[in-house]
Amino acid sequence: MPSLREIRRRIASTKEIQKITKAMQTVAGVRLRRAQSRLFAARPYARKLDEMMRHLAAQTADERHPLMTPRDVKTSALIVVTADRGFCGGFNSNVVRSTMDIVREGLPKPGLVCVGRKGSDTLSRQRVEILSSHTNVFQALDYAHAGEIADQVTRLFNSGAIDRVDMLYNEFKSAGTQSLVTEQLLPVPPMAVEDDPGFTGYVYEPSQPQLLNDLVPQHIRFQLWRVLLESNTAEEAARMLAMDNATRNANDLIDELTLTANKIRQETITSELMDIVGGAEALK
């Protein structure tokens, strides 16, 4: 059994760790509120842009945009979005595990575009092709990051180097819930008119093909921007929850160690009293 001094040292060190996890939980909560406001502001625009672009595509089926034209998929790319930092539970490991499952069983000949240091560092040690790595993106997240990644995969798609692009990321549901999502980015699937009961024809100026030329690249950039915001918000939520659990576990450990210390102290006192009583009896 450990000595009373050792247990008191463990209690002191656990309390110091608890202070750190509590501070990290508070910081993550502040960052979560900031990330949520950015995400909730971007979602309606992304949804309406997607709706407008798909309506246009449905009416221009005879003149389909190159980025919306499906191909026989011989090679593909998977944009894997993880965090730059840890201490967020299974946030990163779940993405990496799902990525390896897709590589083994899913997309044909996939190359990876890694966003986030944790995914990039882990996946670079696996037997997979890394097309590019984008680290420290979430340290100062900006729309330009999404534009850079979107332009890269668009160039690869236009050149014929890849025939399909998918995204794997954590979607933010609530402060306690994030879901792993795989979503197709390229080619952009058009909305079938029959899938939208409220669909009506519109008169466009300038022409529909010209609008598509402007909207499709913008759509790709903004959908990727939304994905980065989703992942960033989910990361902060996962970190806040993980640090809350760590703080609670530290508190439980402190209570357990304190109880053990009290038992040892009580046993020591009892033993000393027995020695005193025994000595007194011996002197009679």
C-alpha positions as CSV (number, residue, x, y, z in Angstrom):
1,M,0.0,0.0,0.0
2,P,1.4,3.5,-0.8
3,S,2.4,5.7,2.0
4,L,0.4,8.6,3.2
5,R,3.0,11.0,1.8
6,E,2.7,9.5,-1.7
7,I,-1.1,9.7,-1.6
8,R,-1.0,13.4,-0.6
9,R,1.4,14.0,-3.5
10,R,-1.0,12.4,-5.9
11,I,-3.9,14.5,-4.5
12,A,-1.9,17.7,-5.0
13,S,-0.8,16.8,-8.6
14,T,-4.4,15.7,-9.5
15,K,-5.7,19.1,-8.2
16,E,-3.2,20.9,-10.5
17,I,-4.3,18.8,-13.5
18,Q,-7.9,19.6,-12.6
19,K,-7.2,23.3,-12.7
20,I,-5.7,22.9,-16.2
21,T,-8.6,20.8,-17.5
22,K,-11.1,23.3,-16.0
23,A,-9.3,26.2,-17.7
24,M,-9.2,24.4,-21.0
25,Q,-12.9,23.6,-20.7
26,T,-13.7,27.3,-20.2
27,V,-11.5,28.4,-23.2
28,A,-13.2,25.7,-25.4
29,G,-16.6,27.0,-24.3
30,V,-15.7,30.6,-25.4
31,R,-14.3,29.4,-28.7
32,L,-17.3,27.2,-29.2
33,R,-19.7,30.1,-29.0
34,R,-17.6,32.1,-31.4
35,A,-17.4,29.2,-33.9
36,Q,-21.1,28.6,-33.6
37,S,-22.0,32.1,-34.5
38,R,-19.8,31.9,-37.7
39,L,-21.3,28.5,-38.6
40,F,-24.9,29.5,-38.1
41,A,-24.3,32.6,-40.2
42,A,-22.8,30.5,-43.1
43,R,-25.3,27.7,-43.2
44,P,-28.3,29.6,-44.7
45,Y,-26.1,31.1,-47.4
46,A,-24.6,27.7,-48.2
47,R,-28.1,26.2,-48.4
48,K,-29.5,28.9,-50.7
49,L,-26.5,28.9,-52.9
50,D,-26.7,25.1,-53.2
51,E,-30.5,25.4,-54.0
52,M,-30.0,28.1,-56.7
53,M,-27.1,26.3,-58.3
54,R,-29.0,23.0,-58.4
55,H,-32.1,24.6,-59.9
56,L,-29.9,26.1,-62.6
57,A,-28.3,22.8,-63.3
58,A,-31.7,21.1,-63.5
59,Q,-32.7,23.5,-66.3
60,T,-29.5,23.2,-68.2
61,A,-29.2,19.4,-68.5
62,D,-28.3,19.7,-72.2
63,E,-25.4,22.0,-71.4
64,R,-24.1,20.5,-68.2
65,H,-21.1,22.3,-66.5
66,P,-17.8,20.3,-66.6
67,L,-17.7,20.3,-62.8
68,M,-21.2,18.7,-62.7
69,T,-20.6,16.0,-65.3
70,P,-20.3,12.5,-63.8
71,R,-17.5,10.2,-65.0
72,D,-16.5,6.6,-64.6
73,V,-14.6,6.8,-61.4
74,K,-11.1,5.4,-61.8
75,T,-9.3,7.7,-59.4
76,S,-10.7,9.7,-56.5
77,A,-9.7,12.2,-53.8
78,L,-10.9,12.3,-50.2
79,I,-10.7,15.6,-48.3
80,V,-10.1,14.5,-44.7
81,V,-10.8,17.2,-42.1
82,T,-9.3,16.8,-38.6
83,A,-8.1,19.2,-35.9
84,D,-4.7,20.8,-35.5
85,R,-4.7,20.0,-31.8
86,G,-5.6,17.2,-29.5
87,F,-7.4,16.9,-26.2
88,C,-10.8,16.5,-27.9
89,G,-11.7,12.9,-27.2
90,G,-12.2,10.6,-30.2
91,F,-12.7,13.5,-32.6
92,N,-9.6,12.9,-34.6
93,S,-9.2,9.1,-34.2
94,N,-12.8,8.6,-35.5
95,V,-12.0,10.5,-38.7
96,V,-8.7,8.6,-39.2
97,R,-10.4,5.2,-38.6
98,S,-13.2,6.0,-41.0
99,T,-10.6,7.2,-43.6
100,M,-8.7,3.9,-43.5
101,D,-12.0,2.0,-43.8
102,I,-12.8,4.0,-47.0
103,V,-9.3,3.5,-48.3
104,R,-9.6,-0.2,-47.9
105,E,-13.2,-0.8,-49.0
106,G,-14.6,2.4,-50.5
107,L,-13.5,4.8,-53.2
108,P,-11.3,3.4,-56.0
109,K,-7.6,4.4,-55.8
110,P,-8.2,7.3,-53.4
111,G,-5.7,10.1,-52.7
112,L,-6.0,12.1,-49.5
113,V,-6.1,15.8,-49.0
114,C,-5.5,16.2,-45.3
115,V,-6.7,19.3,-43.5
116,G,-5.5,19.5,-39.9
117,R,-2.2,18.5,-38.4
118,K,-3.6,15.4,-36.4
119,G,-4.9,13.7,-39.5
120,S,-2.0,14.6,-41.6
121,D,0.6,13.3,-39.1
122,T,-1.3,10.0,-38.5
123,L,-2.2,9.2,-42.1
124,S,1.3,10.1,-43.4
125,R,2.5,7.0,-41.6
126,Q,0.0,4.8,-43.3
127,R,0.3,3.2,-46.7
128,V,-1.9,5.8,-48.5
129,E,-1.3,8.5,-51.1
130,I,-1.2,12.0,-49.6
131,L,-2.0,14.5,-52.4
132,S,-1.5,17.5,-50.1
133,S,-1.5,18.5,-46.4
134,H,-2.9,21.7,-45.0
135,T,-1.9,22.2,-41.3
136,N,-2.5,25.0,-38.9
137,V,-5.6,25.9,-40.8
138,F,-7.7,26.2,-37.7
139,Q,-5.3,28.4,-35.8
140,A,-6.7,31.4,-37.8
141,L,-9.5,30.0,-39.9
142,D,-10.2,32.1,-43.0
143,Y,-12.3,31.7,-46.2
144,A,-9.0,31.9,-48.2
145,H,-8.1,28.4,-46.7
146,A,-11.2,26.9,-48.2
147,G,-10.6,28.7,-51.5
148,E,-7.1,27.3,-51.7
149,I,-8.1,23.7,-51.1
150,A,-11.2,24.0,-53.4
151,D,-9.1,25.4,-56.2
152,Q,-6.6,22.6,-55.8
153,V,-9.1,19.8,-56.1
154,T,-10.9,21.6,-58.9
155,R,-7.7,21.8,-60.9
156,L,-7.1,18.0,-60.4
157,F,-10.7,17.3,-61.4
158,N,-10.5,19.5,-64.5
159,S,-7.2,17.9,-65.6
160,G,-8.6,14.4,-65.3
161,A,-6.2,13.4,-62.6
162,I,-9.2,12.5,-60.4
163,D,-12.8,11.7,-61.3
164,R,-14.5,12.3,-57.9
165,V,-13.9,14.3,-54.7
166,D,-15.5,13.5,-51.4
167,M,-15.2,15.1,-48.0
168,L,-15.0,13.4,-44.6
169,Y,-15.6,15.6,-41.5
170,N,-17.4,15.9,-38.2
171,E,-20.7,17.8,-38.6
172,F,-21.8,19.9,-35.6
173,K,-25.2,18.9,-34.2
174,S,-25.1,20.3,-30.7
175,A,-22.6,20.9,-27.9
176,G,-22.8,17.3,-27.0
177,T,-23.2,15.6,-30.4
178,Q,-21.1,15.5,-33.5
179,S,-21.7,13.1,-36.4
180,L,-19.2,11.8,-38.9
181,V,-20.3,12.7,-42.4
182,T,-19.1,11.7,-45.9
183,E,-20.2,14.1,-48.6
184,Q,-19.6,14.3,-52.3
185,L,-18.0,17.6,-53.5
186,L,-17.2,16.9,-57.2
187,P,-18.8,16.3,-59.5
188,V,-21.6,18.4,-58.1
189,P,-24.8,16.4,-58.4
190,P,-27.7,18.4,-59.9
191,M,-31.1,18.4,-58.2
192,A,-33.7,16.5,-60.1
193,V,-36.8,18.7,-60.7
194,E,-39.1,16.0,-59.5
195,D,-37.2,15.9,-56.1
196,D,-38.4,19.5,-55.5
197,P,-42.2,19.8,-55.4
198,G,-42.0,23.6,-55.2
199,F,-39.7,23.8,-58.3
200,T,-40.7,26.5,-60.8
201,G,-38.9,27.8,-63.8
202,Y,-37.1,31.1,-63.7
203,V,-36.0,33.6,-66.3
204,Y,-32.3,34.2,-65.8
205,E,-30.2,37.1,-66.9
206,P,-27.4,36.6,-68.0
207,S,-27.8,33.1,-69.5
208,Q,-28.0,30.0,-67.4
209,P,-24.7,28.5,-68.6
210,Q,-22.9,31.8,-67.9
211,L,-24.4,31.9,-64.4
212,L,-23.3,28.3,-63.8
213,N,-19.8,29.2,-64.8
214,D,-19.7,31.7,-62.0
215,L,-21.8,29.8,-59.4
216,V,-20.3,26.4,-59.5
217,P,-16.7,27.4,-58.5
218,Q,-18.2,29.7,-55.8
219,H,-20.5,26.9,-54.7
220,I,-17.5,24.5,-54.3
221,R,-15.5,27.0,-52.3
222,F,-18.4,27.9,-50.0
223,Q,-19.4,24.3,-49.4
224,L,-15.9,23.5,-48.4
225,W,-15.8,26.7,-46.2
226,R,-19.0,25.4,-44.5
227,V,-17.3,22.0,-43.9
228,L,-14.3,23.7,-42.3
229,L,-16.7,25.7,-40.0
230,E,-18.6,22.6,-39.1
231,S,-15.4,20.7,-38.2
232,N,-14.0,23.6,-36.2
233,T,-17.2,24.0,-34.2
234,A,-17.5,20.3,-33.6
235,E,-13.9,20.2,-32.5
236,E,-14.4,22.9,-29.8
237,A,-17.6,21.1,-28.7
238,A,-15.7,17.8,-28.4
239,R,-12.8,19.5,-26.5
240,M,-15.2,21.2,-24.1
241,L,-16.9,17.9,-23.4
242,A,-13.6,16.0,-23.1
243,M,-12.2,18.5,-20.6
244,D,-15.5,18.5,-18.6
245,N,-15.2,14.7,-18.4
246,A,-11.5,15.0,-17.4
247,T,-12.4,17.5,-14.7
248,R,-15.1,15.3,-13.3
249,N,-12.8,12.3,-13.4
250,A,-10.1,14.2,-11.6
251,N,-12.6,15.2,-8.9
252,D,-13.6,11.6,-8.5
253,L,-10.0,10.5,-8.2
254,I,-9.3,13.2,-5.6
255,D,-12.3,12.0,-3.5
256,E,-11.1,8.4,-3.8
257,L,-7.5,9.3,-2.8
258,T,-8.7,11.5,0.1
259,L,-10.8,8.6,1.4
260,T,-7.7,6.3,1.1
261,A,-5.5,8.9,2.9
262,N,-8.0,9.2,5.7
263,K,-8.2,5.4,6.1
264,I,-4.4,5.2,6.3
265,R,-4.2,8.1,8.7
266,Q,-6.9,6.5,10.9
267,E,-5.1,3.1,10.8
268,T,-1.8,4.9,11.8
269,I,-3.5,6.7,14.7
270,T,-5.2,3.4,15.8
271,S,-1.9,1.6,15.6
272,E,-0.1,4.3,17.6
273,L,-2.9,4.2,20.3
274,M,-2.6,0.5,20.5
275,D,1.2,0.8,21.1
276,I,0.6,3.4,23.8
277,V,-2.1,1.2,25.5
278,G,0.2,-1.8,25.2
279,G,3.1,0.0,26.7
280,A,0.9,1.3,29.6
281,E,-0.3,-2.2,30.3
282,A,3.3,-3.5,30.3
283,L,4.3,-1.0,33.0
284,K,1.6,-2.1,35.4
